[in-house]
Amino acid sequence: MAKRKNRLPPIEHERRQLENLKNLEPNTTPVKYVALSNKFVDIAVAALDMVRALEVGDAAALDFEHFYDLIDSLETTLNEPAE
């Protein structure tokens, strides 16, 4: 069981870690799926942003439109040619 009482520092740490993933070279992800993989990371970051907004009591900052746009763009990203 975690001993921390404040969730904000771990949320912010995990968000930074996820952002860093996009700057690293994928180990075995086929080139054609790298953009899709990055999109999933973007979705995870957006979800953590929304968790953080709730943690600080700023429900008005919840950006569902951005979150849904990221999810809606998954199929398009999958069908885009690899760079």
C-alpha positions in Angstrom: 0.0 0.0 0.0 1.3 3.4 -1.0 2.3 5.7 1.9 1.9 8.9 0.0 -1.2 10.9 0.6 -0.8 13.3 -2.3 -1.4 11.8 -5.7 -0.3 14.8 -7.7 3.5 14.2 -7.7 3.1 10.6 -8.9 0.6 11.6 -11.5 2.9 14.3 -12.8 5.9 11.9 -12.7 4.0 9.3 -14.7 2.9 11.9 -17.2 6.5 13.0 -17.8 7.6 9.3 -18.2 4.9 8.8 -20.8 5.9 11.9 -22.7 9.5 10.6 -22.7 8.4 7.4 -24.3 7.7 9.2 -27.5 11.4 10.3 -27.7 12.8 6.8 -27.4 13.4 4.4 -30.2 10.9 1.5 -30.2 12.5 -1.9 -29.7 10.3 -4.2 -31.8 7.3 -2.1 -32.9 7.1 -2.4 -36.6 7.6 1.0 -38.3 4.1 1.0 -39.7 2.7 1.0 -36.1 5.0 3.6 -34.4 2.6 6.4 -35.0 -0.3 4.3 -33.6 1.9 3.5 -30.6 2.6 7.2 -30.0 -1.1 7.9 -30.3 -1.8 5.5 -27.5 0.8 7.3 -25.4 -1.0 10.6 -26.2 -4.2 9.0 -25.0 -2.6 7.9 -21.8 -1.2 11.4 -21.2 -4.6 13.0 -21.9 -6.2 10.6 -19.4 -3.6 11.5 -16.7 -4.2 15.2 -17.5 -7.9 14.6 -16.7 -7.1 12.7 -13.5 -4.9 15.6 -12.4 -7.7 18.1 -13.1 -9.9 16.1 -10.9 -7.2 15.8 -8.2 -6.8 19.6 -8.0 -10.6 20.1 -8.0 -10.8 21.6 -11.5 -13.5 19.5 -13.2 -14.0 22.4 -15.6 -10.5 21.6 -17.0 -11.6 18.1 -18.2 -11.0 18.1 -21.9 -13.3 15.3 -23.1 -13.3 16.7 -26.6 -9.5 16.4 -26.9 -9.6 12.9 -25.4 -12.3 11.8 -27.7 -10.5 13.3 -30.7 -7.4 11.3 -29.9 -9.4 8.1 -29.6 -11.3 8.9 -32.9 -8.0 9.5 -34.6 -6.7 6.0 -33.9 -8.1 4.3 -37.0 -6.9 7.1 -39.2 -3.5 6.9 -37.7 -3.5 3.1 -38.3 -4.2 3.6 -41.9 -1.7 6.4 -42.5 1.5 5.4 -44.4 4.6 5.0 -42.2 7.2 7.7 -42.5 
